[in-house]
Amino acid sequence: MSMFLHIIDAKYVDGYKIKVTFNNGQEGVADLSKALTGPVFEGLKNKSSFAAFSLDTELNTITWPNGADLAPEYIYFQAFKNDPAQQSQFKKWGYIS
């Protein structure tokens, strides 16, 4: 996967899950509960605040009104971390060892 990942669509599912569509055609559900650490993400533990994300077409990822955002690669990892075909890519990105 040499292209840069962009999120082209995102819909709230429930809890801390977002259904995301990427510019490589893949679609999956990312559970972002593990990302909600640190000051900027603390407020997003409130599920209605979490659900208030929007798609930022300049950053090509999802952002929240409080300024929080996550890298598309991280969201991709959370959506597809159990896909055996993706493991070498995730190693390259440093998400798994």
Backbone as JSON Lines, residues from 0, in Angstrom:
{"i":0,"aa":"M","n":[0.84,-1.17,0.0],"ca":[0.0,0.0,0.0],"c":[0.89,1.24,0.0]}
{"i":1,"aa":"S","n":[1.13,1.77,-1.16],"ca":[2.05,2.91,-1.25],"c":[1.3,4.24,-1.22]}
{"i":2,"aa":"M","n":[0.02,4.21,-1.48],"ca":[-0.73,5.46,-1.49],"c":[-1.01,5.94,-0.07]}
{"i":3,"aa":"F","n":[-1.24,7.23,0.06],"ca":[-1.62,7.77,1.36],"c":[-3.08,7.43,1.62]}
{"i":4,"aa":"L","n":[-3.37,7.03,2.81],"ca":[-4.75,6.7,3.18],"c":[-5.53,7.96,3.52]}
{"i":5,"aa":"H","n":[-6.69,8.06,2.94],"ca":[-7.61,9.14,3.23],"c":[-8.94,8.52,3.63]}
{"i":6,"aa":"I","n":[-9.59,9.1,4.62],"ca":[-10.95,8.66,4.95],"c":[-11.9,9.48,4.09]}
{"i":7,"aa":"I","n":[-12.74,8.78,3.33],"ca":[-13.65,9.49,2.43],"c":[-15.09,9.48,2.92]}
{"i":8,"aa":"D","n":[-15.38,8.62,3.93],"ca":[-16.72,8.63,4.52],"c":[-16.62,8.06,5.93]}
{"i":9,"aa":"A","n":[-17.42,8.57,6.84],"ca":[-17.42,8.1,8.22],"c":[-18.82,8.27,8.81]}
{"i":10,"aa":"K","n":[-19.28,7.2,9.46],"ca":[-20.6,7.21,10.08],"c":[-20.48,6.65,11.49]}
{"i":11,"aa":"Y","n":[-21.14,7.3,12.44],"ca":[-21.14,6.81,13.81],"c":[-21.94,5.51,13.89]}
{"i":12,"aa":"V","n":[-21.39,4.51,14.6],"ca":[-22.09,3.24,14.77],"c":[-22.71,3.21,16.16]}
{"i":13,"aa":"D","n":[-21.9,3.0,17.19],"ca":[-22.33,3.08,18.59],"c":[-21.09,3.01,19.46]}
{"i":14,"aa":"G","n":[-21.26,3.3,20.75],"ca":[-20.11,3.28,21.64],"c":[-19.02,4.2,21.12]}
{"i":15,"aa":"Y","n":[-17.85,3.62,20.88],"ca":[-16.73,4.39,20.32],"c":[-16.36,3.84,18.93]}
{"i":16,"aa":"K","n":[-17.38,3.36,18.23],"ca":[-17.16,2.74,16.92],"c":[-17.64,3.65,15.79]}
{"i":17,"aa":"I","n":[-16.81,3.72,14.76],"ca":[-17.13,4.53,13.59],"c":[-16.91,3.66,12.35]}
{"i":18,"aa":"K","n":[-17.9,3.63,11.48],"ca":[-17.76,2.92,10.2],"c":[-17.05,3.87,9.24]}
{"i":19,"aa":"V","n":[-15.91,3.43,8.73],"ca":[-15.09,4.3,7.89],"c":[-14.88,3.69,6.51]}
{"i":20,"aa":"T","n":[-14.84,4.55,5.5],"ca":[-14.52,4.14,4.14],"c":[-13.26,4.89,3.74]}
{"i":21,"aa":"F","n":[-12.3,4.14,3.19],"ca":[-11.01,4.72,2.81],"c":[-10.91,4.85,1.29]}
{"i":22,"aa":"N","n":[-9.97,5.68,0.87],"ca":[-9.8,5.93,-0.57],"c":[-9.23,4.73,-1.32]}
{"i":23,"aa":"N","n":[-8.88,3.66,-0.62],"ca":[-8.43,2.44,-1.31],"c":[-9.61,1.48,-1.5]}
{"i":24,"aa":"G","n":[-10.82,1.96,-1.17],"ca":[-12.01,1.16,-1.37],"c":[-12.4,0.3,-0.18]}
{"i":25,"aa":"Q","n":[-11.56,0.22,0.82],"ca":[-11.88,-0.62,1.97],"c":[-12.78,0.1,2.95]}
{"i":26,"aa":"E","n":[-13.67,-0.7,3.54],"ca":[-14.64,-0.17,4.48],"c":[-14.63,-1.07,5.71]}
{"i":27,"aa":"G","n":[-14.63,-0.47,6.88],"ca":[-14.63,-1.27,8.09],"c":[-15.1,-0.44,9.27]}
{"i":28,"aa":"V","n":[-15.22,-1.11,10.42],"ca":[-15.63,-0.42,11.64],"c":[-14.43,-0.34,12.56]}
{"i":29,"aa":"A","n":[-14.06,0.88,12.93],"ca":[-12.93,1.11,13.83],"c":[-13.45,1.36,15.24]}
{"i":30,"aa":"D","n":[-12.97,0.57,16.19],"ca":[-13.27,0.81,17.6],"c":[-12.15,1.7,18.14]}
{"i":31,"aa":"L","n":[-12.47,2.95,18.44],"ca":[-11.46,3.92,18.83],"c":[-11.38,4.13,20.34]}
{"i":32,"aa":"S","n":[-11.96,3.2,21.11],"ca":[-11.96,3.36,22.57],"c":[-10.54,3.42,23.14]}
{"i":33,"aa":"K","n":[-9.6,2.69,22.55],"ca":[-8.22,2.68,23.05],"c":[-7.49,4.0,22.78]}
{"i":34,"aa":"A","n":[-8.02,4.81,21.87],"ca":[-7.37,6.08,21.52],"c":[-7.74,7.21,22.47]}
{"i":35,"aa":"L","n":[-8.72,6.98,23.33],"ca":[-9.26,8.08,24.15],"c":[-8.46,8.28,25.43]}
{"i":36,"aa":"T","n":[-7.17,8.53,25.27],"ca":[-6.31,8.83,26.41],"c":[-5.62,10.16,26.18]}
{"i":37,"aa":"G","n":[-5.27,10.83,27.25],"ca":[-4.62,12.13,27.13],"c":[-5.65,13.23,27.14]}
{"i":38,"aa":"P","n":[-5.19,14.45,27.45],"ca":[-6.1,15.59,27.68],"c":[-7.05,15.89,26.53]}
{"i":39,"aa":"V","n":[-6.56,15.85,25.29],"ca":[-7.42,16.26,24.17],"c":[-8.53,15.22,23.92]}
{"i":40,"aa":"F","n":[-8.29,13.97,24.3],"ca":[-9.28,12.92,24.05],"c":[-10.18,12.63,25.24]}
{"i":41,"aa":"E","n":[-9.81,13.14,26.41],"ca":[-10.57,12.87,27.64],"c":[-12.05,13.22,27.5]}
{"i":42,"aa":"G","n":[-12.34,14.38,26.93],"ca":[-13.73,14.81,26.75],"c":[-14.52,13.94,25.8]}
{"i":43,"aa":"L","n":[-13.83,13.18,24.96],"ca":[-14.52,12.34,23.98],"c":[-15.0,11.03,24.59]}
{"i":44,"aa":"K","n":[-14.67,10.8,25.86],"ca":[-15.21,9.61,26.53],"c":[-16.71,9.76,26.73]}
{"i":45,"aa":"N","n":[-17.19,11.0,26.68],"ca":[-18.63,11.27,26.66],"c":[-19.09,10.88,25.25]}
{"i":46,"aa":"K","n":[-19.96,9.87,25.17],"ca":[-20.31,9.31,23.85],"c":[-20.97,10.32,22.91]}
{"i":47,"aa":"S","n":[-21.74,11.26,23.46],"ca":[-22.35,12.24,22.55],"c":[-21.28,13.18,21.99]}
{"i":48,"aa":"S","n":[-20.25,13.49,22.79],"ca":[-19.13,14.29,22.27],"c":[-18.35,13.48,21.23]}
{"i":49,"aa":"F","n":[-18.14,12.19,21.52],"ca":[-17.43,11.33,20.58],"c":[-18.16,11.27,19.23]}
{"i":50,"aa":"A","n":[-19.48,11.17,19.3],"ca":[-20.28,11.02,18.08],"c":[-20.35,12.31,17.26]}
{"i":51,"aa":"A","n":[-19.85,13.42,17.82],"ca":[-19.94,14.72,17.14],"c":[-18.77,14.98,16.19]}
{"i":52,"aa":"F","n":[-18.1,13.91,15.74],"ca":[-16.98,14.07,14.8],"c":[-17.48,14.53,13.44]}
{"i":53,"aa":"S","n":[-16.56,15.03,12.64],"ca":[-16.89,15.33,11.25],"c":[-15.71,14.92,10.38]}
{"i":54,"aa":"L","n":[-15.96,14.82,9.1],"ca":[-14.93,14.45,8.15],"c":[-14.24,15.72,7.68]}
{"i":55,"aa":"D","n":[-12.94,15.81,7.91],"ca":[-12.17,16.98,7.47],"c":[-11.5,16.63,6.14]}
{"i":56,"aa":"T","n":[-11.96,17.28,5.08],"ca":[-11.47,16.92,3.74],"c":[-10.07,17.49,3.46]}
{"i":57,"aa":"E","n":[-9.61,18.43,4.28],"ca":[-8.23,18.9,4.12],"c":[-7.25,17.96,4.81]}
{"i":58,"aa":"L","n":[-7.62,17.49,6.01],"ca":[-6.76,16.57,6.75],"c":[-6.97,15.12,6.32]}
{"i":59,"aa":"N","n":[-8.07,14.87,5.6],"ca":[-8.42,13.52,5.13],"c":[-8.61,12.53,6.28]}
{"i":60,"aa":"T","n":[-9.14,13.03,7.38],"ca":[-9.45,12.17,8.52],"c":[-10.65,12.75,9.26]}
{"i":61,"aa":"I","n":[-11.0,12.1,10.36],"ca":[-12.1,12.63,11.17],"c":[-11.53,13.52,12.25]}
{"i":62,"aa":"T","n":[-12.29,14.56,12.57],"ca":[-11.88,15.5,13.61],"c":[-13.08,15.75,14.53]}
{"i":63,"aa":"W","n":[-12.77,16.27,15.71],"ca":[-13.81,16.58,16.68],"c":[-13.8,18.08,16.94]}
{"i":64,"aa":"P","n":[-14.94,18.62,17.4],"ca":[-15.04,20.06,17.65],"c":[-13.98,20.6,18.62]}
{"i":65,"aa":"N","n":[-13.44,19.75,19.51],"ca":[-12.43,20.22,20.47],"c":[-11.03,20.25,19.87]}
{"i":66,"aa":"G","n":[-10.9,19.94,18.57],"ca":[-9.6,19.98,17.91],"c":[-8.89,18.64,17.83]}
{"i":67,"aa":"A","n":[-9.46,17.61,18.45],"ca":[-8.85,16.28,18.4],"c":[-8.98,15.68,17.0]}
{"i":68,"aa":"D","n":[-7.96,14.93,16.61],"ca":[-8.05,14.15,15.38],"c":[-7.13,12.94,15.51]}
{"i":69,"aa":"L","n":[-7.33,11.97,14.65],"ca":[-6.5,10.76,14.64],"c":[-5.99,10.53,13.23]}
{"i":70,"aa":"A","n":[-4.79,10.0,13.12],"ca":[-4.22,9.7,11.8],"c":[-5.08,8.66,11.1]}
{"i":71,"aa":"P","n":[-5.3,8.84,9.78],"ca":[-6.08,7.84,9.04],"c":[-5.48,6.44,9.17]}
{"i":72,"aa":"E","n":[-4.14,6.35,9.23],"ca":[-3.49,5.04,9.35],"c":[-3.86,4.36,10.66]}
{"i":73,"aa":"Y","n":[-3.95,5.15,11.72],"ca":[-4.32,4.58,13.02],"c":[-5.76,4.06,12.98]}
{"i":74,"aa":"I","n":[-6.65,4.83,12.38],"ca":[-8.05,4.42,12.27],"c":[-8.15,3.17,11.39]}
{"i":75,"aa":"Y","n":[-7.35,3.14,10.33],"ca":[-7.31,1.97,9.44],"c":[-6.85,0.74,10.23]}
{"i":76,"aa":"F","n":[-5.8,0.93,11.03],"ca":[-5.29,-0.17,11.87],"c":[-6.39,-0.68,12.8]}
{"i":77,"aa":"Q","n":[-7.11,0.23,13.44],"ca":[-8.17,-0.19,14.36],"c":[-9.3,-0.92,13.62]}
{"i":78,"aa":"A","n":[-9.54,-0.56,12.38],"ca":[-10.61,-1.2,11.6],"c":[-10.19,-2.58,11.09]}
{"i":79,"aa":"F","n":[-8.9,-2.75,10.78],"ca":[-8.47,-3.97,10.1],"c":[-7.37,-4.74,10.83]}
{"i":80,"aa":"K","n":[-7.19,-4.47,12.15],"ca":[-6.07,-5.08,12.87],"c":[-6.11,-6.61,12.92]}
{"i":81,"aa":"N","n":[-7.28,-7.2,12.71],"ca":[-7.38,-8.65,12.73],"c":[-7.3,-9.29,11.34]}
{"i":82,"aa":"D","n":[-7.05,-8.48,10.33],"ca":[-6.96,-8.99,8.96],"c":[-5.54,-9.5,8.71]}
{"i":83,"aa":"P","n":[-5.37,-10.82,8.52],"ca":[-4.03,-11.39,8.33],"c":[-3.27,-10.76,7.16]}
{"i":84,"aa":"A","n":[-3.99,-10.35,6.12],"ca":[-3.34,-9.78,4.93],"c":[-2.72,-8.41,5.21]}
{"i":85,"aa":"Q","n":[-3.11,-7.77,6.29],"ca":[-2.64,-6.41,6.59],"c":[-1.47,-6.37,7.57]}
{"i":86,"aa":"Q","n":[-1.11,-7.51,8.15],"ca":[-0.15,-7.51,9.26],"c":[1.22,-6.93,8.89]}
{"i":87,"aa":"S","n":[1.72,-7.22,7.69],"ca":[3.05,-6.68,7.33],"c":[3.01,-5.16,7.21]}
{"i":88,"aa":"Q","n":[1.89,-4.62,6.72],"ca":[1.74,-3.15,6.63],"c":[1.72,-2.55,8.03]}
{"i":89,"aa":"F","n":[1.01,-3.17,8.95],"ca":[0.91,-2.65,10.32],"c":[2.26,-2.72,11.03]}
{"i":90,"aa":"K","n":[3.07,-3.72,10.7],"ca":[4.42,-3.79,11.25],"c":[5.26,-2.62,10.74]}
{"i":91,"aa":"K","n":[5.15,-2.35,9.44],"ca":[5.9,-1.22,8.84],"c":[5.52,0.1,9.5]}
{"i":92,"aa":"W","n":[4.24,0.25,9.82],"ca":[3.75,1.48,10.44],"c":[4.11,1.53,11.92]}
{"i":93,"aa":"G","n":[4.55,0.41,12.5],"ca":[4.93,0.39,13.91],"c":[3.77,0.14,14.86]}
{"i":94,"aa":"Y","n":[2.6,-0.29,14.36],"ca":[1.47,-0.53,15.24],"c":[1.55,-1.9,15.9]}
{"i":95,"aa":"I","n":[2.27,-2.84,15.27],"ca":[2.5,-4.16,15.88],"c":[3.97,-4.49,15.69]}
{"i":96,"aa":"S","n":[4.47,-5.4,16.53],"ca":[5.9,-5.76,16.4],"c":[6.04,-7.16,15.87]}
